[in-house]
């Protein structure tokens, strides 16, 4: 995904994210998504993925499982932001963030239709079900 380098670069430039730096990152992600996907839903899902990536980069927990449990939870707040700063324009994206509903999916219910929300949920489902980050691309758990 082309947005992944933005949170990675941001994390090296801002080892202690602030409200200003995280807000700036999310604006950059929105601009990047807008280039090819002008819909608010596509932009929102890109921003949510950036929130999760930033959280994984900045987690101080030791194991991949601990980091996943910390970040892929209901209502995760991006480093540098407060809960009230977390907002999404679309109901679908807000629901993923607020409920972590991707955890309820299984191999037969996860959709890979190419639709923005389905793609994000499939990626988060794979990450959640993998035992290591390296395993995500070949996750075989249900």
N, C-alpha and C positions, 0 to 999 in steps of 0.2 A: 504494500500500500504506500502510495507516495507521501502520505502525511507522516509516517513513522520517523523520518529524519528530523522533523521539526521538534518533537519532544526530546529526542536524543540530543540534538544540538543544544536545545534550551537547558537540559539537565547539566551539560558540561559548563555552560556559561553562567548558570545560576544554581550553584550547589545548595543554596538555601533560598528557595523560591519565596517571593513576596507577592502580595496582591497585584501589584503593578506588573511584575514579570509574568505571572501566570495568566493574567488577563490579556496581556500582549500576545502570549503564545496562542491562546484560544482565538484571538482575532486573526492571527496569521494562519492558523489552521482553517478558519472559516473562509478566508480569502483564497487559500489554496484549493479548498473544496469547491468554491464558487466557480473556479475556472472551467471545470467540466461538468459540474452538477449544480445547477442553479437553484434547485428546490430547497426549501427550508429544512425538509427532512434529511436530505443528504448532508447538508451543512451541520445540522445538529448531531447526526450520528458520527460525523468526523470529529466534532468537538468532544463528544463523549469518549470516543476511543482515545483521543489525546489525553483526556483526564485520567483514564486508566493507565495508559503508558507512563505518564508523568508520575503517577502514584507508584508504579512498579519500579521505576528508576530511582525514586527517592525513598523507598521503604528502607528502614533500618533493620528489618527483621532478617534473620539468617537464612532460612530455607525457602526454596521456591514455594512450597506449600503454605508456609506462614505468610509470605508476601501475597499470594493469591487470596488467602482468606481475609487479609487486611484490606486489600484493594477491591476485590470483586464482591463487595458486600452491598447491601441496600444503602443507598444514599451516600456513597463514598464522596468525600470532599477533596477536591484537588489541592495538592500542596500549595500553600500561600493564600488560599481562599477560605472563607467562612461558609458555613452551611447556607446562610441566606444569599450568598453570592452565586450559588449553583442554580442556574435556571436554564430551561430549554424552551424553544419556541413550539415544539411539536409534542403532542400527547404521547406518541409512540416512543420517542426518545426518553421523555420524562419517565414513562412506565418502566423502561429497561433500567434506568438509573435508580428509580425509587423502589423497585421490587426485585431486581436481579433475577428476573423471570427466565433467563437463559439457563439457569441451573436446573429448572424443572424439565427441560427438554431431554430427549434421549435420541438414540440413533435413528429411530423411525419417525420422530417428530421434528427434528432439527431440519430446517429448510435451507437449501442452497440455491434458491431460485435466481439469485443475482440482484434481487430487490435489496435496497440499502439496509433496511431493518433486518431482513433475513440474513444478510451477509454478516452484519455486526453480531447478531445473536449466534450464528454458527461459529464465528471466530472466538467469541467469548465462551461458548459451550466447549469448544475444543480445548481452549486454554484451561478452563475450570476442570475438565476431566482428565487432562494429562498429568502425569506424575512429575514431569520435569518440563522446563520450557523447550528444551530440544525436542521433546516428544510431541509437541503440539501438532506439527504438520502430519504426523502419522498416528494420531491418537486412535486407539482401538477400543477404548472403554465405552460402555453404554451409560 
